[in-house]
Amino acid sequence: MNHSRINCILVVALAVGWSLSFSVLSVVSAQGLMDIEEPPFSYSDTVEDNRVSRFIEKIQAKELRLDYGKPRGHLESLLKALEIPVSSQMLVFSKTSMQVQHISRSNPRAIYFNDDTYVGWVRGSSLVEVSTADSKLGAAFYTVDMKPWRAKIVRSDYDCLGCHATSMTDGLPGHMIRSVSPFHDGGINAQFPSYVTGDSSPFAQRWGGWYVTGGHGSMQHMGNAFLRGNTLDLRRSGNVTDLEDRFDTTGYLLPTSDIAALMVLGHQTGVHNVFVKADFTVRKLEYDRAQRQAKGQSISEADKEELSMQIAQAARQVLKVILFCDEEPLQSPIDSAGEFVHEFEARGPIDAKGRSLRQFDLQTRLFRYPCSFLVYSEAFDDLQPTLRTEIISQLRTILTAETVPDQYSNLNAATRTELHEILSETLKGY
């Protein structure tokens, strides 16, 4: 890792209030075997190819322009151009972003997302944070400086990797939804444990530092709450329907922070991170083998078999998350009152029987059919061909077998049959 990158990480670490040793050493140690600045990754030197870079190209070619309006600048126009629904709005009030000076319980950061791209906006700031999944970079990061006469959009890796390439993302560029113990002003108590929220997270450990709107019955989470002394005050944290009595919501696109969107975000970021880890692992293995061949070294049958076994293992790690093997069951139904659920489900694809991997359950689990909708994503399509082929081969075997290993015990015979039928119609190459 070069010194300029370490210096940038130091600045970000201090800005978000993390300890110096945690931020820097986590990045260094986690990347020990796969330095993203070395081939075959060369993160900083790689030209990006993703939803945001293609959007920037259209802006530069004057094929597209962003409209500006008060009080949110280019936000609505940006969301529309990136095909991100307003209904996905979630609000985070913990000071865990580069814009800590603007964020508080009375002025949370709004986050919007689709299947691959995330937009963060803070009321009163001219800077919008954008990140997206990229087939070569893992995650790519940008900022939009909003001015009435123009929007300046630039890639901003160094400002973001201090948080987005740590032990929380296996040292690789990725995304996460953090759950922390916040003070009244949104600052976080670094002495208390923090959690990365995903499908397997206990409900009681989710969303600390976030606003959460929606019903969840008797289940308790960490959202909507702050520390009083050494205790997180949860007295008014549950089953909140809107936030207008918590802070002035004027200027926000919605007065809510949708619980279903938060659950999808936790699932999605976790899956994308596993995609990145598996893909980077296989890329490194195949690159190292190519380098040996270029030097005239022979590749034995044992070497080939070892590579195949490692690719198969990487595929199993992907299958574990896309099939929800460790999903934490819901103890009470989830009630999302906004438009997010309806709009999310409508995006399909849908098979001849009207079934879709985007259909929610929200009674005992997140989705009705426990296979991630991200198998339709560009990120999945762009995995190394050997890896994607192995994932689909193993997936077919699991879904068509009479019995399956214990790790897939969440998939009974009827569920496996339904998933097989849906994917046979809707997934390319299945």
N, C-alpha and C positions, 0 to 999 in steps of 0.2 A: 504494500500500500504506500502511495507516495505521500510526501509531507504536506502538500497542498490539500490533499483530501483529508488527512488527519486534522489539519487546522480548521477546515470547514466543519468537520464533525464536532470539534471542540466548541466552536461557536454555537452550533445548534444545541448541543448538550447543555450548555450554560443557559441558553435562552429558554429551554423548556424545564429547567430546574432539576435535571437528573444529575446524579453524581458523575464526576469526571471518569472515574474508573469503570463504571458500568457501561457508559456509552462507548468509549473507545475500545476497551478490552473485549467487549462482547463482539464488536465488529471484527476486530483482528483475529480473535480466537476462532470465531465461527467460520471465518473465511480461510482458515489455515490450509485446508485441502483444495479449495476451489477459490482462488483469488480472482474476483470478477474483472480486475484490470489486466489480467494476463490472458493470452489465447487459450481456448478458442472464444472467449467471451469479449475481452477488450471493451468493457462497458462504456467508458467515456468516449471511445473512438468509433463506436458502432453507430451507423446511421439508423435511426429509428424507423419503423414501419408499423403504424398503428392508427387507431381511429383519430387521435389528436393530431398526429403528424400529417395525415391526409387532409384533415380540416385546415391546418395551417397552410398547406400547399394551395388549397382553394382560396384562402384569404389573400395570399401573396399573388395569385393569378387573377385576382379581382373577380373570381367566379362566385364569391360569397362575401357578404359584409355583415357585421354585427351592428345591431341597433343599440343606441345608448338612451337611457332614460333614468330619471331620478325616482326613487332613492337607491335603486339597485344596480345602476350602471348597465353593463352589458349582460347581466346574469340571465335574464329570461331568454335573450337572443342566443346566448351561448348554450344554454340547456337545449333549446330547440335544435340548434345546429348539430349538437352531439347526440341527439335523440335520447335525451335523459328526461324521464317524466318528473314533473313537479311533485307528484304524489309520493315519490320516494324520499321526501324530505325527512331528515333526522337532525336533531339538535344536540350538540355536545357543548357543555359549559366548562369542562376541565381544561386547564391551561396546558394542552398537550399538542400544540401546533406551533409553527414558526410565528404565528400572529398572536402570541400570548398577551401582548399589550392591549389588544382589543377584546379579548375573550373574558367573559365573566358569567355568573349566573343570570345577570340581567341583560347580557348581550352574548348569547351562545353562538357558536359557529354552526351554520347550516351545511349539511352534506347531502348531495343528491347523487344518484348512481343509476347505471344500467348494467348490462352483463359484463362490461369490461372497463368502464370509465367512471371516475369519481370527481366531483366538483365540490370544493369547499369555499364558502362565502361567509364573510363576517360583516354585519351591519356597521357602517362607518369606515370601512377600509376600502381602498381602491384596488387592493390586490386579491385576486381569486387564485386558489390553488387547484390544479388539475393533475390527476394521475391516471394512468391507464395500463392495461396489460399489453405487453409487446412480445412478439414471438422470439426475439433475440435477446432482449434486455431483461425479461422477467417483468419488471414494472418500470415505467418511464414517468418522469415528473416534469411538470411545467408550471409556470406562473403566468397569469394574465394581469397586466397593469392597465386598469381601466381609466381612460381619459375621455372627455366628451368628444374629442376630435379623432381618437383612434384607440385601439386596444393593442398593446404590445405583448406578444405571446412569445415566451422563450423557454427553452429547456433548462431545468434547474436541479440537476441531479445532486450536486454537492450540498445544496441546502436541505435536501430531504433524506439522503442516505444515512445520516446520523441516527434517524429513528426507523427508517424503512429498510435497513440492512443490518439487523442486529440478531441476537439470539431469538427474538420473538418471531423472526422470519427465516430461521435457520441460516442467518448470515447472508442471505441472498435478497436481491431487490424484490420487495413484496409489500403487501398491505395487511393491516390487522385492525381489529376493533378492541381497544384497551378498556378494561374496567378498573377504575382506581378509586381511592378514598379521597374525595375532594374537601377542601376547606370551604368556608362560606363564600370566599371571593373567587373560587374556581381553581386556586392553587392546589397541588396534590401533596399529600403526606407521603413522602418517599420512604418512611419507616414502616408503613403498612403494606401488606402484599398487594400486588396488582395482578390482573389476570388477562389473558387473551381470550376473548369470547368466540366460541365456535359451537358446532353441533353437540359436542360432548361436554360442554361446560355445564356444571350444576346451575340451575336457574337462579339460585340465590347469589351466585357470583357474577352475574351479568350486569353490564351497563352502568357501573359506577362512574359518575361524571357526565352522564347523558340524561337528557330528558326523555321520558317514555310515556306515550299516550296509547291507551287501549286496555281492554279487559284481560285479566289473567287469573281470575278467580282467587283461590287461596294461596297460590304461589307467590313468593316474595323475591324481588330483585333489588339491586343496589341503586337503580336509577332514581332520579328526582330527589335525591337526598344529599346532605352534606354533613360533615363532622361537627358534632357538639362535644367539645372536649376530645375524648378518645373513642367516641361512639358515633357510628353513622346513624343519624336520626331518620328512621324509616316510618315515622308516624303518618306522614302524608304522601308516601311514595307510591302506593299501589293503586291500580285501576283508575288512573287519571284519564279524563276524557279530553281535556284541552289545557292549554298552558296560560291562558289569558289572566289567570289570577296569580301566576308565578312571576311574570315579568311583562313588560310592555311589548306585545308582539307586533306592533306597528312596523311595517317595512318588510316583514317576512312574508314569503309567498303563502304560507299556511301557519295556523296557530298550533300545530301539532308536530309530534315526533313519533312516527308510526311504529308500533311494536312489531308488526309483520315485516316491515322493511328492515328493522334492526335484526330480526332473526335471519332474513335472507342475506343481509350483509355479512353476518357472522359465518354463515355457511359458505358464501361465495368467496370471501377473502381466504378462508382456509383451503378451499379447493384450488384456487389460483396459486397459492403458495406451494401446494404439493405438486401441481403441474410444473412449476418452475424448478423445484428441487429435483424432480424426476428427470425433467428435460436436460437440466444442466449436468446432472450426473451422467446421463447417457452421452451427451455431447462431449464431455471430458473423456469418457472411456473410449469413444470412437476416435476422437482427436489423437489421444495418446497412441492408439493402435496405428493410425495413419502415419504418425511421426516415426514410429519404429520401422514401419515398412519403407518410409522415405529414406531412412538411414541404412537400408539393406538388411535389416534384421528380419528373420523369418517369424511367422506367426504359426505356432503349432496348433494341432487340433485341440489340445488341452486349453490353450489360450482362447480359442474360438468358443469352446464350451463354457469357459469361465465368463466370457463376455455375455453369452446368451443367458446364463444364470443371473448375472447382475442386471441385465435388462428385464428379465422376468421378475426379479425382486422389486425393481423400481415400479413396474406395472402393478404389482400387488399393493404397493403403498398408495398408488392412485385409486385403485379399486376400493380400498378400504374407506376412503373419504367419499367417493362418488356414490357408493352404495350405503352410506350412512351407517356403517357397521357399529360405530360407537355413539350413536345419537342418544342424547339424554331424553327419556320419555317425558312428555308433558303430563303433569298431575291434574291440571285443570285446563279447560278449553281456552283458546286465545280468541279475543274479539277485536278485530281491526275495523274501525268505523269509517276510515277514509277510502279513497279510490284506489289505493295501491294494489290491493289484492285483485280487484277486478281487472285493472289494466295489466298487471303482471301475467295473469292467467290468459288474457286475450292474445298474447304474443305467440303462443304455440311453440312448435308445430303440434298439430292435432291429428290423431290417426282416424281411420274410417269409423271407429266406434265412439269418437268424440273424446278420447282419452289423451292426456298430455302430461308430460313430466312437470309442467308448471302448475298443475292443479294442487291447491293447498288441502291439507287435512285440518290442522290447527285444533284437533281434538286430543289426540295422543301423540302426534308427531308433527313435523313441519309440513311435509308434502304427502299427498295421497299415495304416490308411487315413488318408493325410495330409491331413485336413481337421479343423480344431479342433472338439471337442465343444462349445465355447462358442457355436457358432451356435444352440444350443438354449437359451441362457441368457436371463434377463430383461434383462441388459445389452445383448445383441444385439437383442432384441425392441424395446427402448426407444430405440434409436438414432433420430435424426431420420428421419421417414418417407422423405424424398427420398434420404437416404443409404442407408438399409437397402434400399430398392427398387433403387438403383443397384448396391449390392454384390451382391444376388441376381441381377440382370440380367447383370452381368459374370461372376459365378460360373457361371451356366448357359452362357454363351457359351464360357468356357474349357473346361468339362467336356464340351461337345457338339461342339466344333470338331474337324476332322480334324487340324489342326496348331495349335500354340500358340507364343506368343513364347518366346524363350530363358529368360526369368525363371521360366517354369513348366516348365522342362525336367525337374524332379524328378517330374513327373506323366506317366508314359507312357500310351499309349492305353488299355491294359487298366485301369490305375488310375483314369483319368478316367471310364471307363464304369462302374466299380464305384461310384465316388463319386456319379455322376449317379443311379444306381439307388437308392442308399441315401438320398440327400437327397430324391429324388422321393417316397419313402414317408414320410420322417420329419421333414422341415423345413417348417414352416408358411410358405406363400407362395412356395415354390420352384417 
